[in-house]
Amino acid sequence: MNDQTNDTTYIYMGGEVPYAIDAGFQYSRVYDHWTPFIRPAGLKQLNGNPNIESNNWVDFNFEANENQFVKLNWKSQSSNGSIQYNQINVNVNECFVKRVTSIAQQPQNFYSSSFITSVLWRNCSLAISSKYIHNALPWSATNSNYAQTYPSNLNIIHVDYYDQSNEDVSIILLSSQIKM
Protein backbone atom coordinates (compact mmCIF):
# COMPACT_ATOMS: atom_id res chain seq x y z
CA MET A 1 0.00 0.00 0.00
CA ASN A 2 1.03 3.58 -0.50
CA ASP A 3 1.40 5.25 2.94
CA GLN A 4 0.81 8.70 1.40
CA THR A 5 -2.90 8.10 0.78
CA ASN A 6 -6.04 7.58 2.83
CA ASP A 7 -6.95 4.46 0.83
CA THR A 8 -8.18 1.44 2.80
CA THR A 9 -7.93 -2.12 1.50
CA TYR A 10 -10.74 -4.62 2.14
CA ILE A 11 -11.14 -8.32 1.42
CA TYR A 12 -14.63 -9.45 2.32
CA MET A 13 -17.74 -11.45 1.68
CA GLY A 14 -21.25 -10.51 2.56
CA GLY A 15 -24.79 -10.24 1.40
CA GLU A 16 -27.24 -8.03 -0.47
CA VAL A 17 -31.02 -7.55 -0.41
CA PRO A 18 -32.98 -6.69 1.53
CA TYR A 19 -30.07 -5.23 3.53
CA ALA A 20 -26.37 -5.22 2.71
CA ILE A 21 -23.87 -6.76 5.10
CA ASP A 22 -20.09 -6.95 4.73
CA ALA A 23 -17.88 -9.39 6.65
CA GLY A 24 -14.15 -9.85 6.17
CA PHE A 25 -10.86 -8.06 6.75
CA GLN A 26 -9.72 -4.42 6.67
CA TYR A 27 -6.02 -3.59 6.30
CA SER A 28 -4.27 -1.08 8.59
CA ARG A 29 -1.21 0.60 7.04
CA VAL A 30 -0.30 2.05 10.43
CA TYR A 31 -0.08 -1.33 12.20
CA ASP A 32 0.54 -3.56 9.14
CA HIS A 33 -2.22 -5.98 10.09
CA TRP A 34 -5.72 -7.04 9.04
CA THR A 35 -8.72 -6.47 11.32
CA PRO A 36 -11.70 -8.88 11.04
CA PHE A 37 -15.08 -7.10 10.82
CA ILE A 38 -18.83 -7.38 10.19
CA ARG A 39 -20.75 -4.29 9.07
CA PRO A 40 -24.55 -4.60 8.65
CA ALA A 41 -26.24 -1.80 6.69
CA GLY A 42 -27.07 1.14 8.93
CA LEU A 43 -25.19 -0.27 11.93
CA LYS A 44 -21.73 0.36 13.33
CA GLN A 45 -18.89 -1.90 12.18
CA LEU A 46 -18.12 -4.70 14.67
CA ASN A 47 -14.42 -5.58 14.82
CA GLY A 48 -13.08 -8.96 15.88
CA ASN A 49 -9.89 -9.97 17.64
CA PRO A 50 -7.13 -10.78 17.34
CA ASN A 51 -5.81 -8.78 14.40
CA ILE A 52 -3.95 -10.80 11.78
CA GLU A 53 -0.38 -9.87 10.90
CA SER A 54 0.36 -9.25 7.22
CA ASN A 55 1.79 -12.05 5.09
CA ASN A 56 -0.03 -14.81 6.97
CA TRP A 57 -2.73 -17.00 5.50
CA VAL A 58 -6.40 -16.77 6.50
CA ASP A 59 -9.20 -19.22 5.83
CA PHE A 60 -12.64 -17.69 6.41
CA ASN A 61 -16.32 -18.35 5.85
CA PHE A 62 -19.44 -16.29 6.11
CA GLU A 63 -22.68 -17.88 7.33
CA ALA A 64 -26.19 -16.49 7.04
CA ASN A 65 -28.69 -18.94 8.48
CA GLU A 66 -32.46 -19.23 8.68
CA ASN A 67 -32.54 -17.64 12.16
CA GLN A 68 -31.39 -14.20 10.84
CA PHE A 69 -27.99 -14.80 12.40
CA VAL A 70 -24.78 -14.04 10.50
CA LYS A 71 -21.29 -15.20 11.44
CA LEU A 72 -17.81 -14.55 10.14
CA ASN A 73 -15.59 -17.49 11.08
CA TRP A 74 -11.87 -17.44 10.44
CA LYS A 75 -8.76 -19.48 10.99
CA SER A 76 -5.35 -17.83 10.71
CA GLN A 77 -1.70 -18.51 11.38
CA SER A 78 0.20 -16.17 13.72
CA SER A 79 3.85 -15.20 13.27
CA ASN A 80 4.86 -17.88 15.81
CA GLY A 81 3.12 -20.53 13.69
CA SER A 82 0.15 -21.18 15.99
CA ILE A 83 -3.31 -21.60 14.46
CA GLN A 84 -6.12 -19.40 15.83
CA TYR A 85 -9.89 -19.91 15.41
CA ASN A 86 -12.26 -16.96 15.89
CA GLN A 87 -15.70 -15.60 14.96
CA ILE A 88 -17.93 -12.50 15.03
CA ASN A 89 -21.75 -12.80 15.20
CA VAL A 90 -24.58 -10.38 14.41
CA ASN A 91 -28.35 -10.60 13.84
CA VAL A 92 -29.60 -9.45 10.42
CA ASN A 93 -32.31 -10.17 7.90
CA GLU A 94 -31.71 -12.76 5.18
CA CYS A 95 -29.28 -11.86 2.42
CA PHE A 96 -27.72 -12.95 -0.86
CA VAL A 97 -23.99 -13.71 -0.73
CA LYS A 98 -21.19 -11.70 -2.40
CA ARG A 99 -17.38 -11.80 -2.54
CA VAL A 100 -15.30 -8.60 -2.84
CA THR A 101 -11.70 -7.39 -3.09
CA SER A 102 -11.49 -3.58 -2.98
CA ILE A 103 -9.57 -0.45 -2.17
CA ALA A 104 -11.86 2.17 -0.62
CA GLN A 105 -11.07 5.80 -1.36
CA GLN A 106 -12.41 9.13 -0.18
CA PRO A 107 -12.35 10.99 -2.51
CA GLN A 108 -12.16 8.51 -5.39
CA ASN A 109 -8.78 8.65 -7.13
CA PHE A 110 -7.64 5.79 -9.35
CA TYR A 111 -4.06 7.11 -9.48
CA SER A 112 -3.02 6.97 -5.79
CA SER A 113 -0.35 4.23 -6.18
CA SER A 114 -2.18 1.98 -3.71
CA PHE A 115 -2.21 -1.73 -4.44
CA ILE A 116 -3.10 -5.20 -3.21
CA THR A 117 -1.90 -8.26 -5.07
CA SER A 118 -2.54 -11.99 -5.10
CA VAL A 119 -5.83 -12.25 -3.23
CA LEU A 120 -6.57 -15.93 -3.78
CA TRP A 121 -10.22 -16.92 -3.63
CA ARG A 122 -10.04 -20.72 -3.45
CA ASN A 123 -12.69 -23.43 -3.31
CA CYS A 124 -15.48 -20.98 -2.47
CA SER A 125 -18.60 -22.92 -1.60
CA LEU A 126 -22.22 -22.34 -0.63
CA ALA A 127 -24.52 -24.27 1.70
CA ILE A 128 -28.25 -23.73 2.11
CA SER A 129 -27.86 -23.23 5.89
CA SER A 130 -25.27 -23.57 8.63
CA LYS A 131 -26.70 -27.03 9.39
CA TYR A 132 -25.40 -28.17 6.00
CA ILE A 133 -22.00 -26.47 5.98
CA HIS A 134 -20.22 -29.82 5.64
CA ASN A 135 -22.28 -30.58 2.51
CA ALA A 136 -21.55 -27.25 0.83
CA LEU A 137 -21.33 -27.22 -2.95
CA PRO A 138 -18.79 -25.28 -5.03
CA TRP A 139 -19.86 -21.73 -5.87
CA SER A 140 -21.04 -22.18 -9.46
CA ALA A 141 -22.57 -20.20 -12.33
CA THR A 142 -26.05 -21.24 -11.17
CA ASN A 143 -25.34 -19.40 -7.86
CA SER A 144 -24.09 -16.23 -9.56
CA ASN A 145 -26.30 -13.38 -10.63
CA TYR A 146 -23.49 -11.21 -12.05
CA ALA A 147 -19.81 -10.34 -11.83
CA GLN A 148 -18.77 -6.73 -11.46
CA THR A 149 -15.46 -4.98 -12.06
CA TYR A 150 -15.26 -1.27 -11.33
CA PRO A 151 -14.01 0.83 -12.93
CA SER A 152 -14.46 -1.08 -16.17
CA ASN A 153 -12.60 1.46 -18.31
CA LEU A 154 -9.20 1.29 -16.56
CA ASN A 155 -6.74 -1.59 -16.53
CA ILE A 156 -6.22 -1.56 -12.76
CA ILE A 157 -8.11 -4.69 -11.70
CA HIS A 158 -6.51 -7.96 -12.74
CA VAL A 159 -8.48 -11.17 -12.33
CA ASP A 160 -7.17 -14.60 -13.18
CA TYR A 161 -10.49 -16.40 -13.43
CA TYR A 162 -10.50 -20.19 -13.23
CA ASP A 163 -14.17 -20.82 -12.41
CA GLN A 164 -16.90 -19.34 -10.17
CA SER A 165 -15.23 -20.64 -6.98
CA ASN A 166 -11.58 -19.95 -7.83
CA GLU A 167 -9.96 -16.69 -8.90
CA ASP A 168 -6.91 -14.54 -8.14
CA VAL A 169 -7.44 -10.78 -7.80
CA SER A 170 -4.95 -7.89 -7.82
CA ILE A 171 -5.72 -4.17 -7.76
CA ILE A 172 -2.94 -1.78 -8.74
CA LEU A 173 -3.74 1.93 -8.76
CA LEU A 174 -1.12 3.67 -10.89
CA SER A 175 0.62 6.82 -9.79
CA SER A 176 -0.62 10.14 -11.16
CA GLN A 177 2.47 10.33 -13.39
CA ILE A 178 1.50 7.12 -15.28
CA LYS A 179 -2.14 7.83 -16.26
CA MET A 180 -3.43 5.60 -19.02
C-alpha positions in Angstrom: 0.0 0.0 0.0 1.0 3.6 -0.5 1.4 5.3 2.9 0.8 8.7 1.4 -2.9 8.1 0.8 -6.0 7.6 2.8 -6.9 4.5 0.8 -8.2 1.4 2.8 -7.9 -2.1 1.5 -10.7 -4.6 2.1 -11.1 -8.3 1.4 -14.6 -9.5 2.3 -17.7 -11.4 1.7 -21.3 -10.5 2.6 -24.8 -10.2 1.4 -27.2 -8.0 -0.5 -31.0 -7.5 -0.4 -33.0 -6.7 1.5 -30.1 -5.2 3.5 -26.4 -5.2 2.7 -23.9 -6.8 5.1 -20.1 -7.0 4.7 -17.9 -9.4 6.6 -14.1 -9.9 6.2 -10.9 -8.1 6.8 -9.7 -4.4 6.7 -6.0 -3.6 6.3 -4.3 -1.1 8.6 -1.2 0.6 7.0 -0.3 2.1 10.4 -0.1 -1.3 12.2 0.5 -3.6 9.1 -2.2 -6.0 10.1 -5.7 -7.0 9.0 -8.7 -6.5 11.3 -11.7 -8.9 11.0 -15.1 -7.1 10.8 -18.8 -7.4 10.2 -20.7 -4.3 9.1 -24.5 -4.6 8.7 -26.2 -1.8 6.7 -27.1 1.1 8.9 -25.2 -0.3 11.9 -21.7 0.4 13.3 -18.9 -1.9 12.2 -18.1 -4.7 14.7 -14.4 -5.6 14.8 -13.1 -9.0 15.9 -9.9 -10.0 17.6 -7.1 -10.8 17.3 -5.8 -8.8 14.4 -3.9 -10.8 11.8 -0.4 -9.9 10.9 0.4 -9.2 7.2 1.8 -12.1 5.1 0.0 -14.8 7.0 -2.7 -17.0 5.5 -6.4 -16.8 6.5 -9.2 -19.2 5.8 -12.6 -17.7 6.4 -16.3 -18.4 5.9 -19.4 -16.3 6.1 -22.7 -17.9 7.3 -26.2 -16.5 7.0 -28.7 -18.9 8.5 -32.5 -19.2 8.7 -32.5 -17.6 12.2 -31.4 -14.2 10.8 -28.0 -14.8 12.4 -24.8 -14.0 10.5 -21.3 -15.2 11.4 -17.8 -14.5 10.1 -15.6 -17.5 11.1 -11.9 -17.4 10.4 -8.8 -19.5 11.0 -5.4 -17.8 10.7 -1.7 -18.5 11.4 0.2 -16.2 13.7 3.8 -15.2 13.3 4.9 -17.9 15.8 3.1 -20.5 13.7 0.1 -21.2 16.0 -3.3 -21.6 14.5 -6.1 -19.4 15.8 -9.9 -19.9 15.4 -12.3 -17.0 15.9 -15.7 -15.6 15.0 -17.9 -12.5 15.0 -21.7 -12.8 15.2 -24.6 -10.4 14.4 -28.4 -10.6 13.8 -29.6 -9.5 10.4 -32.3 -10.2 7.9 -31.7 -12.8 5.2 -29.3 -11.9 2.4 -27.7 -12.9 -0.9 -24.0 -13.7 -0.7 -21.2 -11.7 -2.4 -17.4 -11.8 -2.5 -15.3 -8.6 -2.8 -11.7 -7.4 -3.1 -11.5 -3.6 -3.0 -9.6 -0.4 -2.2 -11.9 2.2 -0.6 -11.1 5.8 -1.4 -12.4 9.1 -0.2 -12.3 11.0 -2.5 -12.2 8.5 -5.4 -8.8 8.6 -7.1 -7.6 5.8 -9.3 -4.1 7.1 -9.5 -3.0 7.0 -5.8 -0.4 4.2 -6.2 -2.2 2.0 -3.7 -2.2 -1.7 -4.4 -3.1 -5.2 -3.2 -1.9 -8.3 -5.1 -2.5 -12.0 -5.1 -5.8 -12.3 -3.2 -6.6 -15.9 -3.8 -10.2 -16.9 -3.6 -10.0 -20.7 -3.4 -12.7 -23.4 -3.3 -15.5 -21.0 -2.5 -18.6 -22.9 -1.6 -22.2 -22.3 -0.6 -24.5 -24.3 1.7 -28.3 -23.7 2.1 -27.9 -23.2 5.9 -25.3 -23.6 8.6 -26.7 -27.0 9.4 -25.4 -28.2 6.0 -22.0 -26.5 6.0 -20.2 -29.8 5.6 -22.3 -30.6 2.5 -21.6 -27.2 0.8 -21.3 -27.2 -2.9 -18.8 -25.3 -5.0 -19.9 -21.7 -5.9 -21.0 -22.2 -9.5 -22.6 -20.2 -12.3 -26.1 -21.2 -11.2 -25.3 -19.4 -7.9 -24.1 -16.2 -9.6 -26.3 -13.4 -10.6 -23.5 -11.2 -12.0 -19.8 -10.3 -11.8 -18.8 -6.7 -11.5 -15.5 -5.0 -12.1 -15.3 -1.3 -11.3 -14.0 0.8 -12.9 -14.5 -1.1 -16.2 -12.6 1.5 -18.3 -9.2 1.3 -16.6 -6.7 -1.6 -16.5 -6.2 -1.6 -12.8 -8.1 -4.7 -11.7 -6.5 -8.0 -12.7 -8.5 -11.2 -12.3 -7.2 -14.6 -13.2 -10.5 -16.4 -13.4 -10.5 -20.2 -13.2 -14.2 -20.8 -12.4 -16.9 -19.3 -10.2 -15.2 -20.6 -7.0 -11.6 -20.0 -7.8 -10.0 -16.7 -8.9 -6.9 -14.5 -8.1 -7.4 -10.8 -7.8 -4.9 -7.9 -7.8 -5.7 -4.2 -7.8 -2.9 -1.8 -8.7 -3.7 1.9 -8.8 -1.1 3.7 -10.9 0.6 6.8 -9.8 -0.6 10.1 -11.2 2.5 10.3 -13.4 1.5 7.1 -15.3 -2.1 7.8 -16.3 -3.4 5.6 -19.0 
